[in-house]
Amino acid sequence: MAGKVEYVVVDGCIQDGKQIIKKGEVYTPSSKELTQLLLQEGKIAGRGQLPVAAAGDDDET
């Protein structure tokens, strides 16, 4: 039996009830529909599938 796929927040933050999941934190959406919506919007990415930042697009200081 396969385990649940984990996702990482890659844009902004996500509020799930009282919990706030920040950029870079692991997040497991509660439904397939929510997962698809967040993937399409670019808010989350599959763990190990993080997008490569473009040169000069580093918001870390």
Sine and cosine of phi, psi and omega as CSV:
sin_phi,cos_phi,sin_psi,cos_psi,sin_omega,cos_omega
0.00,0.00,0.77,-0.64,-0.02,-1.00
-0.98,0.20,0.58,-0.82,0.05,-1.00
-0.98,0.18,0.18,-0.98,0.04,-1.00
-0.92,0.38,0.61,-0.79,0.06,-1.00
-0.98,0.22,0.72,-0.69,0.05,-1.00
-0.99,-0.14,0.55,-0.84,0.02,-1.00
-0.84,-0.54,0.36,-0.93,0.03,-1.00
-0.85,-0.52,0.69,-0.73,0.06,-1.00
-0.95,0.31,0.82,-0.57,-0.05,-1.00
-0.90,-0.43,-0.12,0.99,-0.02,-1.00
-0.58,-0.82,0.92,-0.40,0.04,-1.00
0.95,0.31,-0.66,-0.75,0.03,-1.00
-0.60,-0.80,0.26,-0.97,-0.03,-1.00
-0.79,-0.61,0.73,-0.68,0.10,-1.00
-0.98,-0.19,0.83,-0.56,0.02,-1.00
-0.83,-0.55,1.00,-0.09,-0.12,-0.99
0.93,0.38,-0.82,-0.57,0.03,-1.00
-1.00,0.00,-0.11,0.99,-0.07,-1.00
-1.00,-0.01,0.69,-0.73,0.09,-1.00
-0.93,-0.36,0.84,-0.54,0.02,-1.00
-0.96,-0.29,0.88,-0.47,-0.09,-1.00
-1.00,-0.03,0.29,-0.96,0.04,-1.00
-0.79,0.61,0.76,-0.65,0.01,-1.00
1.00,-0.08,-0.19,0.98,0.00,-1.00
-1.00,-0.04,0.46,-0.89,0.01,-1.00
-0.97,0.25,0.67,-0.74,-0.01,-1.00
-0.63,-0.78,0.72,-0.69,0.08,-1.00
-0.90,-0.44,0.97,-0.26,0.00,-1.00
-0.85,0.52,0.47,-0.88,-0.08,-1.00
-0.99,0.16,-0.25,0.97,0.00,-1.00
-0.54,-0.84,0.33,-0.94,0.04,-1.00
-0.91,0.42,-0.60,0.80,-0.01,-1.00
-0.89,0.45,-0.70,0.71,0.02,-1.00
-0.91,0.42,-0.64,0.76,0.04,-1.00
-0.85,0.52,-0.76,0.65,-0.02,-1.00
-0.88,0.47,-0.67,0.74,0.00,-1.00
-0.88,0.47,-0.73,0.68,-0.02,-1.00
-0.93,0.38,-0.58,0.82,0.07,-1.00
-0.91,0.41,-0.70,0.71,0.00,-1.00
-0.89,0.45,-0.60,0.80,0.00,-1.00
-0.98,0.19,-0.17,0.99,-0.01,-1.00
0.97,0.22,0.35,0.94,-0.01,-1.00
-0.99,0.12,-0.49,0.87,0.01,-1.00
-0.75,-0.66,0.33,-0.94,0.09,-1.00
-0.63,-0.77,0.49,-0.87,0.05,-1.00
-0.87,0.49,0.64,-0.77,0.00,-1.00
-0.86,0.50,0.78,-0.63,-0.07,-1.00
1.00,0.00,0.02,1.00,-0.01,-1.00
-0.81,-0.59,0.58,0.81,-0.04,-1.00
-0.92,0.39,0.65,-0.76,0.03,-1.00
-0.92,0.39,0.53,-0.85,0.03,-1.00
-0.99,0.14,0.81,-0.59,0.00,-1.00
-0.94,0.33,0.65,-0.76,0.05,-1.00
-0.94,0.35,0.46,-0.89,0.01,-1.00
-0.84,0.54,0.75,-0.66,0.01,-1.00
0.99,0.15,0.09,1.00,-0.03,-1.00
-0.96,-0.30,0.65,0.76,-0.04,-1.00
-0.97,-0.24,0.93,-0.36,-0.02,-1.00
-1.00,0.01,0.08,1.00,0.09,-1.00
-0.98,0.19,0.66,-0.75,0.04,-1.00
-0.85,-0.52,0.00,0.00,0.00,0.00
